[in-house]
Amino acid sequence: MRLSFRTPWTVASTVVAMAVLAACGKTQQTAAPASADKPAAPPVATVNGTPISRTEFDIYVKGLLQGKQQELTADQKNQVLDEMISMELLSEQADKEGLPKDPDTEAQLQVLRLRVLADAASQKYLKGQEPTDAELHAEYETAVASMDKTEYHARHILVSNKDQADQIIKKLKGGAKFEDLAKSQSMDTGSKANGGELGWFTTSHMVKPFGDAVKGLKKGEITPEPVQTQYGYHVIQLEDTRDAAPPPFDQVKSQLANAVMRKKLQAYVADLKKNAKIDKMLQASSPPAIIPPAATAPAAAPPAAAPATPPASNP
């Protein structure tokens, strides 16, 4: 069983956005005055008289580290500072060219502002909301109840078209070895060298057509027809099955905590929506958004991306 947690707003990207916002807007404002009881730390650099504050530098570093507990070397800090200096120079040039008034630029800055403030509000709410032991065990029981109860051990051969897959099935029926055909014809570079070996997995970790096909096989059987997924056409052989054992509570405790916190945040946002006046006018007043194909999906999935499977050592 694998449990995962992702908040609606990614902290790492948000702190970087904060640095970007600071750089973009700095030429239009003066530095914030120091607190009366705590003098401000000196800036880490000035660019054409505009300071880059220690706080901005620290936030940018935090974003680059993405939560890792790591100390940058002096050379790395200088590289980061040079990057921020370049950002400041470019933002000043953007101001000179009037880019902050460009509709697309204004919209991007507003989206960044929304993400920063939304993250700040969610983080403030979550302080003091650490899950209790009872909440963690309840979440564990829910996850265990919904997990797959069976693990499968299988091999597959991935090819680009149905005709080739049909020929492979025909050869297998004629006595050819599955491993040999996988090594010579499979596009899945992650498994072909091992004769199409996928190890142990639960069907929840597979794309649905693949998982459904595996469930319909008996030990030793090969799919009678090619199985089509977004990756191509699969010929699958089921090796064995076994009961899936849930991981120990302590092993997934941090993931359980994340899941509980996520649900609390979702409930908080749901309450905000209940008390808000929201009018959706996207379909009524706006033309459909045109998104370039490259922004929505890669042109073709790499062969190695064929059905992901959990490591055999981590059921």
Secondary structure, 3 states (H helix, E strand, C coil): CCCCCCCCCCHHHHHHHHHHHHHHHHHHCCCCCCECCECCCCCCEEECCEEECHHHHHHHHHHHHCCCCCCCCHHHHHHHHHHHHHHHHHHHHHHHCCHHHCHHHHHHHHHHHHHHHHHHHHHHHHCCCCCCHHHHHHHHHHHHHHCCCEEEEEEEEEECCHHHHHHHHHHHHCCCCHHHHHHHHCCCCCCHHHCCEEEEECHHHCCHHHHHHHHCCCCCCECCCCEEECCEEEEEEEEEEEECCCCCHHHHHHHHHHHHHHHHHHHHHHHHHHCCCCCCCHHHHCCCCCCCHHHHCCCCCCHHHCCCCCCCCCC
